[in-house]
Amino acid sequence: MVIEEFSEWQNETKTAIELWTIRLKNDALKQGSNNEAIDYLNKNCPDLPRNYQGSANKKFQSVVRSMFDEAKKMVYDEAQLQEIKHE
């Protein structure tokens, strides 16, 4: 029973991470420009503790940082799809 609940929690957490990453990207894109979006994500991305030991708590913090990195990648990818405007 506990293993099944744990497995369900893992799946829910994975889905939540994906959804929050997309929300971070969408919120960043409201900043006005792609550069401002990246700056926004950089400014709000939490730092890893200096004494990183790899505990479950520290790894979770690393996952959160990875969400910001993935959101930045999504901003870059979206920027690449835009047409270059010639003046």
N, C-alpha and C positions, 0 to 999 in steps of 0.2 A: 504494500500500500504506500509506504513512504517513498519508495523508488518511483512508483508511478506518479505520485504528486510532484516529486523532484523533477522528473522528466517533463511533466506538464509545465512546471515553473520555468524550466530551461527554454522550452519552446516559446512561452509567453514573453520571456525576457528577450530572446533573440528577435522576435517580432517587434517588441517595444523599442529595441535599439535601432532597428531599421527605420521605424516610423519617426523616432526622435531625430535621427540623422537627417532625414528628409526635411523635418520641421526646422532644424538648424540651418540647412541650406536655404530653405524658402525665406526664413527670417533674415538671413544674411543678404539675400538678393533684394530685400526692401531698402537697403542702405543707399542705393542710387547708382552705383557703378560696380563693376566686377572687382576693381581694386579695393573699393570701400567694403565690399562684401568679405573679401579675404582679410582685410584689416579687422573687421568686426569679429570674425571667427578667431583670428589670432589673439585679439584682445580678451576674448571671453573664454578661451580654452584654458582649463585649469592646468597648473604646473604639476609635474610629478614631484613627490617629495624627494628631497636630496638623499634620504636614507632608504632608498627603494630596496626592499628585501624579498619581494615576490610573494608576499602573503596574499590570501584571497582578497582582502580589502585593497591592497596596493594594486593587484591585478585589475580589480574593478575600476580603480582610478585610471589605469592604463586604457581600459576599454572606453571610458568616457573621452579621454584624449583622442583615441582612435576614431571616435564618432566625429569629432571636430575635424580631424584630418580627412576623413571620408567626405564630410560636407564640403570642405575646401576643394577636394577633387571633383565633386559634383558641380561646383561653381565653375571651375576651370573647364570641365567638359561642356557645360552649357554655353560658356563663352566661346568655345571653339566652334560651336554650331551656328553662331551668329554670322551674318554676312558682314563683310568689310565694307564700310561706307566710304566711297570716294567723293571727295569734294571738288 
